[in-house]
Amino acid sequence: MSNIPFHKLTTWRKAMQLTKKVYEATRTFPDFEKFGLCSQLRRAAVSVPSNIAEGSQRGSDKDFAQFLRIAKGSLAEIQTQILIAKELEYLSEEALKSILGDISGLSKMLRAFIATIATR
């Protein structure tokens, strides 16, 4: 599984789309959140495709699976922070549902990918 061109992985492409969506959603956050929730959300979002890419180049299925687990953990972080942003009325219901839907789908994909790698 090592040295897969990460840009060809569906999980990486979906993670990139999620990252873009998070960046777009956080553009409307209040200025005082620039170094708070906005920054934290963006870092967590960037972490997902970054860990998929790094793991794909690690050289072993065990290492790759671990980086996929880290990416999955970052999805939980994004989910929590998006829910906080909604509670603070920084996000519309539409943006919340869209991002949560992407998180759910990507989480399922990562879980299946990890299971596939683990059975080899």
C-alpha positions in Angstrom: 0.0 0.0 0.0 3.0 2.3 0.4 3.8 5.1 -2.0 0.3 5.4 -3.4 0.0 8.7 -5.2 -2.1 10.4 -2.5 -3.8 12.8 -5.1 -5.4 9.7 -6.6 -7.1 8.6 -3.4 -10.8 9.3 -3.2 -10.4 9.9 0.6 -7.8 12.6 0.0 -9.9 14.3 -2.7 -13.0 14.3 -0.4 -10.8 15.6 2.5 -9.6 18.5 0.2 -13.3 19.3 -0.6 -14.1 19.4 3.1 -11.2 21.6 3.8 -12.3 24.1 1.2 -15.8 24.0 2.6 -14.5 24.7 6.2 -12.4 27.6 4.9 -15.4 29.1 3.1 -17.7 28.7 6.1 -15.2 30.3 8.5 -14.8 33.4 6.3 -17.9 34.8 7.9 -16.8 34.2 11.5 -16.3 37.4 13.6 -12.9 39.0 13.5 -12.3 38.3 17.2 -12.4 34.5 16.3 -9.6 34.9 13.7 -7.0 33.4 16.1 -9.6 31.3 18.0 -12.2 28.9 16.7 -11.6 29.9 13.1 -7.9 29.1 13.3 -8.5 25.9 15.2 -11.2 24.7 12.7 -8.9 25.4 9.7 -6.0 23.6 11.2 -8.1 20.6 12.0 -9.5 20.6 8.4 -6.0 20.9 6.9 -4.9 18.0 9.1 -7.2 15.5 7.4 -5.9 15.5 3.8 -2.4 16.1 5.1 -2.4 13.0 7.2 -3.9 10.9 4.4 -1.1 12.2 2.1 1.7 11.6 4.6 0.4 8.2 5.6 0.3 7.1 2.0 4.0 7.7 1.7 5.1 6.1 5.0 6.1 2.7 3.5 3.9 0.3 5.5 0.3 -0.5 5.8 0.5 -0.3 9.6 1.9 3.3 9.4 -0.7 4.3 6.7 -3.5 2.9 8.9 -2.3 5.0 11.9 -2.2 8.2 9.8 -5.8 7.4 8.6 -6.8 7.0 12.2 -5.3 10.4 13.0 -7.2 11.9 10.0 -10.4 10.3 11.4 -9.7 11.9 14.8 -9.3 15.3 13.1 -12.8 14.8 11.6 -14.2 14.4 15.1 -12.4 17.6 16.1 -13.9 19.4 13.1 -17.4 18.0 14.0 -17.1 19.3 17.6 -15.9 22.7 16.5 -18.6 23.1 13.8 -21.2 22.3 16.4 -19.7 25.0 18.7 -19.7 27.4 15.9 -23.4 26.7 15.3 -24.2 27.2 19.0 -22.4 30.5 18.8 -24.5 31.4 15.7 -21.5 31.7 13.4 -22.9 29.1 10.9 -26.2 28.7 9.1 -28.1 25.5 9.5 -27.4 24.8 5.8 -23.6 25.1 6.2 -23.8 22.9 9.4 -25.7 20.1 7.6 -23.4 20.3 4.6 -20.2 20.0 6.6 -21.6 17.4 8.9 -22.7 15.3 5.9 -19.2 15.5 4.4 -17.7 14.5 7.8 -20.0 11.5 8.1 -19.3 10.3 4.6 -15.5 10.8 4.9 -15.4 9.1 8.3 -17.2 6.0 6.8 -14.7 5.9 3.9 -11.7 6.2 6.3 -13.1 3.4 8.5 -13.5 1.1 5.5 -10.1 2.0 4.2 -8.5 1.3 7.6 -10.3 -2.1 7.8 -9.1 -3.0 4.3 -5.5 -2.2 5.2 -5.7 -4.0 8.5 -6.9 -7.3 6.9 -3.8 -7.6 4.6 
